[in-house]
């Protein structure tokens, strides 16, 4: 579930991207798994799996139910991943201040198993 205001738009990185619609301060939570919005299962033959990943935490296939699925990969991201005891899946947070209009990026290898196709 996205926890900050965002918008989608054309990305210079790849296809569609997710952009900050407000200033996001360093350390702010950007996304966290919510069973009410996001899917966590092992579906097959689902075309939406292009936006899914296999969780390092649980091994489940995670499909964000909101626009978080448009966060593109970067080796120098502005969003990071952390795990907390008692939290079902990863939490994404701002690694630095993110300006309004800036594309949100994350290093997919920090939360997705190696067999995830990205």
N, C-alpha and C positions, 0 to 999 in steps of 0.2 A: 504494500500500500504506500503510495507516494505521500510524503509528509510535508512537502513544499509545493508552492505554486509553480507549474510548468506549462509549457506549450510544445507542440510538435511542429516540425518544419523540415525543409530540405537541409541535409547535412553535407558538409564538405568532406566528411570522413566516409560515410556510406549511406546511401538512400535517405531514409528518414532519421531524424535525430530528435532528442529531447533537450529542450532549452529552459533555463531558469527564467521564470516570469517574475522573479523578485530576487533581491540580494539574499544570498545564503551564506551565513557566517561559518567560518571554519569550525568543525566539530558538530555542526547541526546534523541531526538525523535526516536523511533524504528519503530512504525507503526501508521498510521492514515487512516481513511476511505477515499477511493477515488471511486466515482461512476463510473469512467472509468475502474477500475480494480475489485472492490469488488461488490458483489450483496447485495442488501437490499430490500427484499420483503418477501412475505409469501408463498413460494412454498410448494407444497405437493408432497408426493411420490417421493422425490428426494434423491437418495442414498448419494449424497455429503453432505446432511444435518448433517451427523456425525461430520462434521467439522464446523458446523454453531452454532450460539448462538442467543438467543433473547436479544436484547439490552435493558438495563435498561433505557437508554436515550430516545428511541423512540418506543420501543415495536416491532420493525421490526426484522425479522430474518436476521442476518448478516452472509454472507459467504465470508471470505477472498478469493480473486481471485489469490493470490500468496501463497508462502510457509509459510506465517504467520499462516496458519491453523494448522501447526505442532508445534506451541508453546505449551508445556505441562504445566499442572497445578502444582503449588507448594504452600504450605502454608508459605514458606519462599522464595518468588520469587526474581529475579533480574530485572524484568520488572514490572512497575506499570501502573495504569490507572488514567487519569484525564479527566475532562470535562471542556470545555471552552465555554463561551457565544458566540453564533454565529457559533459554529462548529457543524456540523451535527451529529457526533458520537464521541465515546471516542477516546482519544489519548493515545498511549502507549509509555512510556519513561523508560530509564535506571534508576533504583533506586540507583545503585552504579556503579562503573567502572566494565565493563564486559570484561574479557580477551578473546582474539582470541581463538577459539576452545571450549569455554564454552557454555553449553546448555542454551538457553533462556527459562525462565519459568515465569509464571504469575499466580496470584490467580484469577481463573475464577469468583469467587463470586464478584469481584470488578466491573465487567462490564456486567455480564449476569444475566438475571432474574432467580429467584429461580426455575422456572419450566424447565429451560434448562437442558437437560440430559447430564451430564458429570460426 
